Amino acid sequence: MNKINQYMRSWFSWMIFVGAVTCFIAGCKQQQQQDFDNLVFIRQTANNPVVTLALDGGTGTTALTIGSSYTMGATEEVRVDILGQDYLNDFNRRNFTEYQLAPQSAVTLSSRSVAIAAGTALGQENITVTVREWPEYIDGAQYVVPVKIAPASSPVLSGSDVALVLVTKTTVGFAAQNANLPVPVAVFGADANGKPYNNFTFEGRFNMTRAFGVAGNWRSDIFNGCGLQFLVNSEGAIDIRFPSSAFMTTTAKATLNTWYHFAITYASGVVTLYINGELVGQTPYAGLTLSECAITPYATGTGATVSEFRIWKSLRTPRQLRTFVCAVNPSDADLLGYWKLNDGNGNRAMDSSGKNNHLTSSTNIAWVPGVRCPQ
């Protein structure tokens, strides 16, 4: 009997121990779950803090949704503020960005607070950010509005409590067809002709509106620079031909009536081609020298249309190529020439870089109105 009682006591003790451990673990899990789920955040920043706002016609809006990861037990009041230059300076330093602060006088928030009601996980209304273009706005600069949330009692999800509202601008203007615009070698410097060159970028936008090729011509040239012939062949393949008549043979192919951004970089004897900021071809080719260039979308019948041509004395990064499609800051010290090709009349293309490298076409330019960027 004593052995049975001893066994029963041991069994009950073991069950009490197991129950205590189970309750402890369950309590920890519940606490961990509660600690995690109770976080408040801006839903648009779950994967990326940058939220885009496009100015179109001088004004743009975007909506920010504030929520929590699970339904609130009690109503949570969330304050909404716009941060200043100190925050942006720190963000730029940590992320190697060059954002500029949009003036608060150009920004309106629909509300400075929002409530997440008990039993829900979403704010009762979105916060609408409205930005109006201001007189000092510079095309090509990256302006942001840092919007921060501050819940009254709940913690925030780290990294998702600030939305960087990036102010972009939809441009509407002209683009050029049937242009043959020689770019003098003096763009590279007074005594540049024939010298080896390195660390340069040529970039622009093009759109094949009618055909890729015409009878008797297997290609449509878009740009010729320092021996590099950037073209679209009759099957829509995008390529570069070298002075040796060899081709890069890229992976890119054009579609009619679609705008593309291209960029050609040259460094350490390697030519690289990007389409829409993505690398599509790369070929070693040593010995290229500086010479006259030309913007050449004049193949009759193709309807090749061009805009936003630039020459840089530096290598543009893929991120820069993707970000600055529609405009760049014309005062950038590395710009050698910047032709927006939105002049709208005559046969001249004005240089926006401030270096007065204006171009004159040997053909009659057909100016296409109503061209939007982004498309």
C-alpha angles and dihedrals in degrees: 000000000000089000090051092050090047090050092049092049090050091048093050091046090051092049091049089050093049091047092050092049091047092050091046093051092044090049091050091048091048091049092047091048091048093048091051100040095048093069119122120211147158103262096212090061098055091111104014131019092216117093116183125229117184122209107218117174091356099305136072138177138194132180127230119202117207119201147143132240094248137014115291120246090208133016112279120208113210122197119213121208140171113234124220143226097292092061092046093048090054092046092050091048093051096042102035091238131138102215119159125212116252109226112260089226087069094050130081127184117204089222139359093219141030133191127224101207123223111271093025136087100206134074113257089241139012120251107240115208113203122189126187120200110255129212094252094051110134119207109237096025117118110233123185139186110212107212116190131191125211117188116209096233113350123086121247130237104256112247094015099073093083126055117198101211103206112209111217128173130226107217123205118192147104131313129194132252129178092021127153105182117174113210109208118231087235086081085080093048141303095275099027100115113120096001121130112258134209140174098027132143128201115190142164147135128265139178127192102213105174114014142342095231141004134218110293094014122081095192147033115223117217102175138002118196133164092335095316114120112199110198150154114228127217092270094052097257113149112221150151124234118204129213088262088060089246118135131226090221100210133195093239127107129181129227121211118260093016125120117229132186116218132188130184118196128187123196134150092353096308124118115205128188124203126189115196088347095305122116109244103163143009130184134174108235117161127195104040112156134198116269142143116307131200139202100221118176094143104114101137115244100014097091090219106183125192141188143159101037117178138174118203133190089216140056113267114217123233089249091054091047092053094043102045102046099126101036145352131203103275092209094062107132093222094059112106095176136358121190114178090184091212096116093122100206142043127018100283129101113204122220112236094190093084092242093106095233092151117173133217122206121227087211132054107268117225107214114213113207130209097035110161128205120226087037 
